[in-house]
């Protein structure tokens, strides 16, 4: 969890008590290469902080051509922010390109925090 708090503390300093509170709302998960964390048309329910591995977000147009929007590696966040905030179906796919460990913050827990 140290990496995520280094990331957050670069923007807004946290006390140890605040870090402990936030940590109680985070979930660590591991994913294998080729896992789809989000499909277009689904509502994004979490944002993902990458501890290790590589993820990408992309769209697929009407001609079935992929358009990569974002690569994410260690220390970065990824998610479909439009869908996460609006809780409407999004247009992004999120795929694991290299076995990954993530820390996830659900929309529900984000609202609580």
C-alpha angles and dihedrals in degrees: 000000000000093000094056092049091049086055094048094042090056086066103031125006116239131201119231089253090054091048091051091049092049092045090058089063097048126090124205116213139171126219135189125231114280094026112142109219093182135017125204109262094036126106111249108237101179145025117228128221111198117227093173138349132040130279132181137199120212145158131222118220129213090273090057092250117145120230112196112214104175143008117203128195139167112333097016135106128230135182142118096274095186092054094040094053098038095036088222125128111279135212100230133100117205116201135180109236096179127021104282144197114206140182110218130205113193122216089243093053092043089057091049092051 
